[in-house]
Amino acid sequence: MKKLNRPSLTQMAVEAMTDAVAKVVEDHRRRGRPLAVWRNGRAYWITAEQAGGLSERARHDKTEN
């Protein structure tokens, strides 16, 4: 019998979190709103463009669905 090759629960959780963050970054980019991030024990405001390629993933996901 063939074994199903399913992702682990951890892999599914990481993918869901990554997708959620990408969608938030994309939403903030569209609205021109800054994002709050935590770096080195401090909170900072950054633009969506400074957040990197996370919004690119959201765009890519929209074209696939």
PDB file of N, CA, C and O in Angstrom:
ATOM      1  N   MET A   1       0.842  -1.167   0.000  1.00  0.00           N
ATOM      2  CA  MET A   1       0.000   0.000   0.000  1.00  0.00           C
ATOM      3  C   MET A   1       0.895   1.240   0.000  1.00  0.00           C
ATOM      4  O   MET A   1       1.906   1.289   0.701  1.00  0.00           O
ATOM      5  N   LYS A   2       0.508   2.241  -0.797  1.00  0.00           N
ATOM      6  CA  LYS A   2       1.279   3.476  -0.882  1.00  0.00           C
ATOM      7  C   LYS A   2       1.023   4.354   0.328  1.00  0.00           C
ATOM      8  O   LYS A   2      -0.110   4.490   0.789  1.00  0.00           O
ATOM      9  N   LYS A   3       2.088   4.946   0.832  1.00  0.00           N
ATOM     10  CA  LYS A   3       1.979   5.859   1.951  1.00  0.00           C
ATOM     11  C   LYS A   3       1.712   7.269   1.406  1.00  0.00           C
ATOM     12  O   LYS A   3       2.386   7.707   0.474  1.00  0.00           O
ATOM     13  N   LEU A   4       0.733   7.978   1.981  1.00  0.00           N
ATOM     14  CA  LEU A   4       0.440   9.334   1.559  1.00  0.00           C
ATOM     15  C   LEU A   4       1.554  10.260   2.017  1.00  0.00           C
ATOM     16  O   LEU A   4       2.031  10.163   3.148  1.00  0.00           O
ATOM     17  N   ASN A   5       1.958  11.142   1.144  1.00  0.00           N
ATOM     18  CA  ASN A   5       3.038  12.067   1.457  1.00  0.00           C
ATOM     19  C   ASN A   5       2.428  13.405   1.870  1.00  0.00           C
ATOM     20  O   ASN A   5       2.366  14.336   1.067  1.00  0.00           O
ATOM     21  N   ARG A   6       1.977  13.500   3.124  1.00  0.00           N
ATOM     22  CA  ARG A   6       1.352  14.720   3.632  1.00  0.00           C
ATOM     23  C   ARG A   6       2.355  15.542   4.417  1.00  0.00           C
ATOM     24  O   ARG A   6       3.250  14.996   5.064  1.00  0.00           O
ATOM     25  N   PRO A   7       2.203  16.857   4.358  1.00  0.00           N
ATOM     26  CA  PRO A   7       3.075  17.704   5.178  1.00  0.00           C
ATOM     27  C   PRO A   7       2.722  17.539   6.662  1.00  0.00           C
ATOM     28  O   PRO A   7       1.586  17.223   7.013  1.00  0.00           O
ATOM     29  N   SER A   8       3.707  17.757   7.508  1.00  0.00           N
ATOM     30  CA  SER A   8       3.469  17.640   8.944  1.00  0.00           C
ATOM     31  C   SER A   8       2.618  18.810   9.418  1.00  0.00           C
ATOM     32  O   SER A   8       2.460  19.802   8.706  1.00  0.00           O
ATOM     33  N   LEU A   9       2.079  18.690  10.608  1.00  0.00           N
ATOM     34  CA  LEU A   9       1.277  19.751  11.195  1.00  0.00           C
ATOM     35  C   LEU A   9       2.114  21.023  11.349  1.00  0.00           C
ATOM     36  O   LEU A   9       1.616  22.129  11.139  1.00  0.00           O
ATOM     37  N   THR A  10       3.369  20.862  11.712  1.00  0.00           N
ATOM     38  CA  THR A  10       4.266  22.011  11.852  1.00  0.00           C
ATOM     39  C   THR A  10       4.454  22.706  10.509  1.00  0.00           C
ATOM     40  O   THR A  10       4.401  23.934  10.436  1.00  0.00           O
ATOM     41  N   GLN A  11       4.673  21.939   9.450  1.00  0.00           N
ATOM     42  CA  GLN A  11       4.845  22.524   8.120  1.00  0.00           C
ATOM     43  C   GLN A  11       3.591  23.272   7.679  1.00  0.00           C
ATOM     44  O   GLN A  11       3.682  24.350   7.091  1.00  0.00           O
ATOM     45  N   MET A  12       2.426  22.703   7.960  1.00  0.00           N
ATOM     46  CA  MET A  12       1.172  23.369   7.591  1.00  0.00           C
ATOM     47  C   MET A  12       0.988  24.653   8.387  1.00  0.00           C
ATOM     48  O   MET A  12       0.510  25.651   7.848  1.00  0.00           O
ATOM     49  N   ALA A  13       1.368  24.640   9.678  1.00  0.00           N
ATOM     50  CA  ALA A  13       1.240  25.841  10.508  1.00  0.00           C
ATOM     51  C   ALA A  13       2.175  26.949  10.025  1.00  0.00           C
ATOM     52  O   ALA A  13       1.777  28.112   9.961  1.00  0.00           O
ATOM     53  N   VAL A  14       3.408  26.595   9.688  1.00  0.00           N
ATOM     54  CA  VAL A  14       4.369  27.589   9.194  1.00  0.00           C
ATOM     55  C   VAL A  14       3.876  28.176   7.875  1.00  0.00           C
ATOM     56  O   VAL A  14       3.970  29.386   7.668  1.00  0.00           O
ATOM     57  N   GLU A  15       3.363  27.354   6.996  1.00  0.00           N
ATOM     58  CA  GLU A  15       2.850  27.839   5.715  1.00  0.00           C
ATOM     59  C   GLU A  15       1.655  28.770   5.919  1.00  0.00           C
ATOM     60  O   GLU A  15       1.551  29.800   5.254  1.00  0.00           O
ATOM     61  N   ALA A  16       0.755  28.411   6.837  1.00  0.00           N
ATOM     62  CA  ALA A  16      -0.411  29.255   7.115  1.00  0.00           C
ATOM     63  C   ALA A  16       0.023  30.604   7.689  1.00  0.00           C
ATOM     64  O   ALA A  16      -0.526  31.640   7.315  1.00  0.00           O
ATOM     65  N   MET A  17       1.000  30.597   8.590  1.00  0.00           N
ATOM     66  CA  MET A  17       1.481  31.847   9.182  1.00  0.00           C
ATOM     67  C   MET A  17       2.177  32.706   8.130  1.00  0.00           C
ATOM     68  O   MET A  17       1.978  33.920   8.091  1.00  0.00           O
ATOM     69  N   THR A  18       2.985  32.090   7.287  1.00  0.00           N
ATOM     70  CA  THR A  18       3.681  32.819   6.226  1.00  0.00           C
ATOM     71  C   THR A  18       2.685  33.460   5.268  1.00  0.00           C
ATOM     72  O   THR A  18       2.854  34.613   4.872  1.00  0.00           O
ATOM     73  N   ASP A  19       1.644  32.713   4.893  1.00  0.00           N
ATOM     74  CA  ASP A  19       0.616  33.249   4.004  1.00  0.00           C
ATOM     75  C   ASP A  19      -0.129  34.411   4.664  1.00  0.00           C
ATOM     76  O   ASP A  19      -0.409  35.416   4.010  1.00  0.00           O
ATOM     77  N   ALA A  20      -0.450  34.283   5.944  1.00  0.00           N
ATOM     78  CA  ALA A  20      -1.162  35.345   6.656  1.00  0.00           C
ATOM     79  C   ALA A  20      -0.320  36.615   6.721  1.00  0.00           C
ATOM     80  O   ALA A  20      -0.831  37.710   6.487  1.00  0.00           O
ATOM     81  N   VAL A  21       0.956  36.478   7.035  1.00  0.00           N
ATOM     82  CA  VAL A  21       1.844  37.641   7.097  1.00  0.00           C
ATOM     83  C   VAL A  21       1.957  38.291   5.724  1.00  0.00           C
ATOM     84  O   VAL A  21       1.925  39.517   5.614  1.00  0.00           O
ATOM     85  N   ALA A  22       2.089  37.490   4.686  1.00  0.00           N
ATOM     86  CA  ALA A  22       2.199  38.029   3.328  1.00  0.00           C
ATOM     87  C   ALA A  22       0.955  38.831   2.960  1.00  0.00           C
ATOM     88  O   ALA A  22       1.061  39.884   2.330  1.00  0.00           O
ATOM     89  N   LYS A  23      -0.199  38.352   3.340  1.00  0.00           N
ATOM     90  CA  LYS A  23      -1.449  39.057   3.028  1.00  0.00           C
ATOM     91  C   LYS A  23      -1.549  40.367   3.809  1.00  0.00           C
ATOM     92  O   LYS A  23      -2.039  41.362   3.276  1.00  0.00           O
ATOM     93  N   VAL A  24      -1.097  40.381   5.052  1.00  0.00           N
ATOM     94  CA  VAL A  24      -1.106  41.611   5.846  1.00  0.00           C
ATOM     95  C   VAL A  24      -0.148  42.638   5.248  1.00  0.00           C
ATOM     96  O   VAL A  24      -0.492  43.814   5.134  1.00  0.00           O
ATOM     97  N   VAL A  25       1.043  42.203   4.868  1.00  0.00           N
ATOM     98  CA  VAL A  25       2.019  43.117   4.257  1.00  0.00           C
ATOM     99  C   VAL A  25       1.450  43.689   2.966  1.00  0.00           C
ATOM    100  O   VAL A  25       1.568  44.889   2.720  1.00  0.00           O
ATOM    101  N   GLU A  26       0.843  42.859   2.150  1.00  0.00           N
ATOM    102  CA  GLU A  26       0.242  43.325   0.897  1.00  0.00           C
ATOM    103  C   GLU A  26      -0.874  44.330   1.167  1.00  0.00           C
ATOM    104  O   GLU A  26      -0.969  45.344   0.474  1.00  0.00           O
ATOM    105  N   ASP A  27      -1.711  44.068   2.150  1.00  0.00           N
ATOM    106  CA  ASP A  27      -2.792  44.978   2.510  1.00  0.00           C
ATOM    107  C   ASP A  27      -2.237  46.327   2.967  1.00  0.00           C
ATOM    108  O   ASP A  27      -2.745  47.373   2.563  1.00  0.00           O
ATOM    109  N   HIS A  28      -1.213  46.312   3.793  1.00  0.00           N
ATOM    110  CA  HIS A  28      -0.594  47.550   4.268  1.00  0.00           C
ATOM    111  C   HIS A  28       0.080  48.297   3.114  1.00  0.00           C
ATOM    112  O   HIS A  28       0.052  49.527   3.070  1.00  0.00           O
ATOM    113  N   ARG A  29       0.677  47.564   2.195  1.00  0.00           N
ATOM    114  CA  ARG A  29       1.305  48.199   1.037  1.00  0.00           C
ATOM    115  C   ARG A  29       0.255  48.932   0.195  1.00  0.00           C
ATOM    116  O   ARG A  29       0.462  50.078  -0.205  1.00  0.00           O
ATOM    117  N   ARG A  30      -0.870  48.265  -0.069  1.00  0.00           N
ATOM    118  CA  ARG A  30      -1.935  48.871  -0.871  1.00  0.00           C
ATOM    119  C   ARG A  30      -2.510  50.122  -0.206  1.00  0.00           C
ATOM    120  O   ARG A  30      -2.819  51.104  -0.880  1.00  0.00           O
ATOM    121  N   ARG A  31      -2.649  50.078   1.109  1.00  0.00           N
ATOM    122  CA  ARG A  31      -3.250  51.198   1.843  1.00  0.00           C
ATOM    123  C   ARG A  31      -2.241  52.274   2.239  1.00  0.00           C
ATOM    124  O   ARG A  31      -2.625  53.340   2.721  1.00  0.00           O
ATOM    125  N   GLY A  32      -0.952  51.998   2.035  1.00  0.00           N
ATOM    126  CA  GLY A  32       0.073  52.966   2.402  1.00  0.00           C
ATOM    127  C   GLY A  32       0.268  53.086   3.905  1.00  0.00           C
ATOM    128  O   GLY A  32       0.654  54.146   4.396  1.00  0.00           O
ATOM    129  N   ARG A  33       0.007  52.020   4.634  1.00  0.00           N
ATOM    130  CA  ARG A  33       0.112  52.017   6.092  1.00  0.00           C
ATOM    131  C   ARG A  33       1.420  51.384   6.530  1.00  0.00           C
ATOM    132  O   ARG A  33       1.879  50.435   5.895  1.00  0.00           O
ATOM    133  N   PRO A  34       2.035  51.881   7.600  1.00  0.00           N
ATOM    134  CA  PRO A  34       3.256  51.257   8.109  1.00  0.00           C
ATOM    135  C   PRO A  34       2.946  49.957   8.861  1.00  0.00           C
ATOM    136  O   PRO A  34       1.816  49.721   9.289  1.00  0.00           O
ATOM    137  N   LEU A  35       3.954  49.144   9.005  1.00  0.00           N
ATOM    138  CA  LEU A  35       3.843  47.881   9.747  1.00  0.00           C
ATOM    139  C   LEU A  35       4.646  47.988  11.033  1.00  0.00           C
ATOM    140  O   LEU A  35       5.722  48.585  11.053  1.00  0.00           O
ATOM    141  N   ALA A  36       4.129  47.418  12.088  1.00  0.00           N
ATOM    142  CA  ALA A  36       4.874  47.353  13.349  1.00  0.00           C
ATOM    143  C   ALA A  36       5.644  46.032  13.367  1.00  0.00           C
ATOM    144  O   ALA A  36       5.066  44.969  13.142  1.00  0.00           O
ATOM    145  N   VAL A  37       6.943  46.104  13.634  1.00  0.00           N
ATOM    146  CA  VAL A  37       7.778  44.900  13.730  1.00  0.00           C
ATOM    147  C   VAL A  37       8.574  44.943  15.022  1.00  0.00           C
ATOM    148  O   VAL A  37       8.785  46.008  15.604  1.00  0.00           O
ATOM    149  N   TRP A  38       9.004  43.795  15.454  1.00  0.00           N
ATOM    150  CA  TRP A  38       9.785  43.662  16.672  1.00  0.00           C
ATOM    151  C   TRP A  38      11.196  43.248  16.291  1.00  0.00           C
ATOM    152  O   TRP A  38      11.397  42.184  15.707  1.00  0.00           O
ATOM    153  N   ARG A  39      12.184  44.094  16.622  1.00  0.00           N
ATOM    154  CA  ARG A  39      13.585  43.792  16.325  1.00  0.00           C
ATOM    155  C   ARG A  39      14.447  44.136  17.527  1.00  0.00           C
ATOM    156  O   ARG A  39      14.338  45.219  18.102  1.00  0.00           O
ATOM    157  N   ASN A  40      15.287  43.215  17.887  1.00  0.00           N
ATOM    158  CA  ASN A  40      16.248  43.446  18.966  1.00  0.00           C
ATOM    159  C   ASN A  40      15.597  43.998  20.230  1.00  0.00           C
ATOM    160  O   ASN A  40      16.124  44.913  20.862  1.00  0.00           O
ATOM    161  N   GLY A  41      14.460  43.440  20.587  1.00  0.00           N
ATOM    162  CA  GLY A  41      13.800  43.829  21.825  1.00  0.00           C
ATOM    163  C   GLY A  41      13.046  45.144  21.782  1.00  0.00           C
ATOM    164  O   GLY A  41      12.625  45.646  22.825  1.00  0.00           O
ATOM    165  N   ARG A  42      12.866  45.714  20.596  1.00  0.00           N
ATOM    166  CA  ARG A  42      12.156  46.983  20.462  1.00  0.00           C
ATOM    167  C   ARG A  42      11.161  46.921  19.317  1.00  0.00           C
ATOM    168  O   ARG A  42      11.351  46.178  18.354  1.00  0.00           O
ATOM    169  N   ALA A  43      10.101  47.707  19.428  1.00  0.00           N
ATOM    170  CA  ALA A  43       9.111  47.812  18.358  1.00  0.00           C
ATOM    171  C   ALA A  43       9.493  48.954  17.435  1.00  0.00           C
ATOM    172  O   ALA A  43       9.915  50.019  17.886  1.00  0.00           O
ATOM    173  N   TYR A  44       9.341  48.720  16.137  1.00  0.00           N
ATOM    174  CA  TYR A  44       9.661  49.716  15.115  1.00  0.00           C
ATOM    175  C   TYR A  44       8.523  49.781  14.102  1.00  0.00           C
ATOM    176  O   TYR A  44       7.808  48.799  13.898  1.00  0.00           O
ATOM    177  N   TRP A  45       8.359  50.939  13.473  1.00  0.00           N
ATOM    178  CA  TRP A  45       7.448  51.097  12.351  1.00  0.00           C
ATOM    179  C   TRP A  45       8.272  51.049  11.074  1.00  0.00           C
ATOM    180  O   TRP A  45       9.295  51.725  10.969  1.00  0.00           O
ATOM    181  N   ILE A  46       7.833  50.256  10.105  1.00  0.00           N
ATOM    182  CA  ILE A  46       8.504  50.191   8.812  1.00  0.00           C
ATOM    183  C   ILE A  46       7.450  50.267   7.712  1.00  0.00           C
ATOM    184  O   ILE A  46       6.271  49.997   7.941  1.00  0.00           O
ATOM    185  N   THR A  47       7.896  50.638   6.520  1.00  0.00           N
ATOM    186  CA  THR A  47       6.976  50.622   5.375  1.00  0.00           C
ATOM    187  C   THR A  47       6.841  49.178   4.886  1.00  0.00           C
ATOM    188  O   THR A  47       7.666  48.319   5.196  1.00  0.00           O
ATOM    189  N   ALA A  48       5.798  48.939   4.129  1.00  0.00           N
ATOM    190  CA  ALA A  48       5.598  47.598   3.580  1.00  0.00           C
ATOM    191  C   ALA A  48       6.746  47.224   2.642  1.00  0.00           C
ATOM    192  O   ALA A  48       7.126  46.057   2.556  1.00  0.00           O
ATOM    193  N   GLU A  49       7.296  48.219   1.941  1.00  0.00           N
ATOM    194  CA  GLU A  49       8.413  47.953   1.037  1.00  0.00           C
ATOM    195  C   GLU A  49       9.649  47.491   1.814  1.00  0.00           C
ATOM    196  O   GLU A  49      10.418  46.663   1.325  1.00  0.00           O
ATOM    197  N   GLN A  50       9.837  48.025   3.019  1.00  0.00           N
ATOM    198  CA  GLN A  50      10.960  47.605   3.848  1.00  0.00           C
ATOM    199  C   GLN A  50      10.781  46.188   4.385  1.00  0.00           C
ATOM    200  O   GLN A  50      11.751  45.561   4.811  1.00  0.00           O
ATOM    201  N   ALA A  51       9.565  45.685   4.368  1.00  0.00           N
ATOM    202  CA  ALA A  51       9.294  44.351   4.894  1.00  0.00           C
ATOM    203  C   ALA A  51       9.821  43.257   3.972  1.00  0.00           C
ATOM    204  O   ALA A  51       9.846  42.088   4.356  1.00  0.00           O
ATOM    205  N   GLY A  52      10.238  43.614   2.774  1.00  0.00           N
ATOM    206  CA  GLY A  52      10.838  42.631   1.880  1.00  0.00           C
ATOM    207  C   GLY A  52       9.844  41.961   0.966  1.00  0.00           C
ATOM    208  O   GLY A  52       8.811  42.534   0.621  1.00  0.00           O
ATOM    209  N   GLY A  53      10.163  40.742   0.574  1.00  0.00           N
ATOM    210  CA  GLY A  53       9.396  40.022  -0.427  1.00  0.00           C
ATOM    211  C   GLY A  53       8.149  39.337   0.077  1.00  0.00           C
ATOM    212  O   GLY A  53       7.550  38.556  -0.663  1.00  0.00           O
ATOM    213  N   LEU A  54       7.733  39.592   1.296  1.00  0.00           N
ATOM    214  CA  LEU A  54       6.556  38.911   1.802  1.00  0.00           C
ATOM    215  C   LEU A  54       5.310  39.267   1.010  1.00  0.00           C
ATOM    216  O   LEU A  54       4.444  38.416   0.803  1.00  0.00           O
ATOM    217  N   SER A  55       5.208  40.509   0.566  1.00  0.00           N
ATOM    218  CA  SER A  55       4.031  40.889  -0.203  1.00  0.00           C
ATOM    219  C   SER A  55       4.049  40.238  -1.577  1.00  0.00           C
ATOM    220  O   SER A  55       2.995  40.025  -2.176  1.00  0.00           O
ATOM    221  N   GLU A  56       5.241  39.921  -2.080  1.00  0.00           N
ATOM    222  CA  GLU A  56       5.340  39.240  -3.375  1.00  0.00           C
ATOM    223  C   GLU A  56       4.679  37.869  -3.304  1.00  0.00           C
ATOM    224  O   GLU A  56       4.053  37.438  -4.272  1.00  0.00           O
ATOM    225  N   ARG A  57       4.807  37.185  -2.189  1.00  0.00           N
ATOM    226  CA  ARG A  57       4.198  35.872  -2.038  1.00  0.00           C
ATOM    227  C   ARG A  57       2.675  35.984  -2.070  1.00  0.00           C
ATOM    228  O   ARG A  57       2.002  35.132  -2.651  1.00  0.00           O
ATOM    229  N   ALA A  58       2.137  37.017  -1.457  1.00  0.00           N
ATOM    230  CA  ALA A  58       0.688  37.210  -1.467  1.00  0.00           C
ATOM    231  C   ALA A  58       0.193  37.411  -2.887  1.00  0.00           C
ATOM    232  O   ALA A  58      -0.835  36.856  -3.276  1.00  0.00           O
ATOM    233  N   ARG A  59       0.931  38.216  -3.675  1.00  0.00           N
ATOM    234  CA  ARG A  59       0.558  38.431  -5.075  1.00  0.00           C
ATOM    235  C   ARG A  59       0.612  37.131  -5.856  1.00  0.00           C
ATOM    236  O   ARG A  59      -0.269  36.849  -6.667  1.00  0.00           O
ATOM    237  N   HIS A  60       1.652  36.337  -5.608  1.00  0.00           N
ATOM    238  CA  HIS A  60       1.825  35.061  -6.298  1.00  0.00           C
ATOM    239  C   HIS A  60       0.680  34.118  -5.949  1.00  0.00           C
ATOM    240  O   HIS A  60       0.149  33.434  -6.825  1.00  0.00           O
ATOM    241  N   ASP A  61       0.298  34.077  -4.682  1.00  0.00           N
ATOM    242  CA  ASP A  61      -0.795  33.202  -4.250  1.00  0.00           C
ATOM    243  C   ASP A  61      -2.115  33.602  -4.897  1.00  0.00           C
ATOM    244  O   ASP A  61      -2.921  32.733  -5.228  1.00  0.00           O
ATOM    245  N   LYS A  62      -2.355  34.905  -5.086  1.00  0.00           N
ATOM    246  CA  LYS A  62      -3.597  35.361  -5.697  1.00  0.00           C
ATOM    247  C   LYS A  62      -3.696  34.893  -7.144  1.00  0.00           C
ATOM    248  O   LYS A  62      -4.787  34.577  -7.619  1.00  0.00           O
ATOM    249  N   THR A  63      -2.574  34.847  -7.846  1.00  0.00           N
ATOM    250  CA  THR A  63      -2.609  34.439  -9.248  1.00  0.00           C
ATOM    251  C   THR A  63      -2.810  32.942  -9.379  1.00  0.00           C
ATOM    252  O   THR A  63      -3.314  32.485 -10.405  1.00  0.00           O
ATOM    253  N   GLU A  64      -2.438  32.173  -8.384  1.00  0.00           N
ATOM    254  CA  GLU A  64      -2.612  30.725  -8.440  1.00  0.00           C
ATOM    255  C   GLU A  64      -4.037  30.314  -8.188  1.00  0.00           C
ATOM    256  O   GLU A  64      -4.488  29.311  -8.741  1.00  0.00           O
ATOM    257  N   ASN A  65      -4.778  31.064  -7.359  1.00  0.00           N
ATOM    258  CA  ASN A  65      -6.158  30.679  -6.972  1.00  0.00           C
ATOM    259  C   ASN A  65      -7.170  31.214  -7.894  1.00  0.00           C
ATOM    260  O   ASN A  65      -8.363  30.980  -7.704  1.00  0.00           O
TER     261      ASN A  65
END
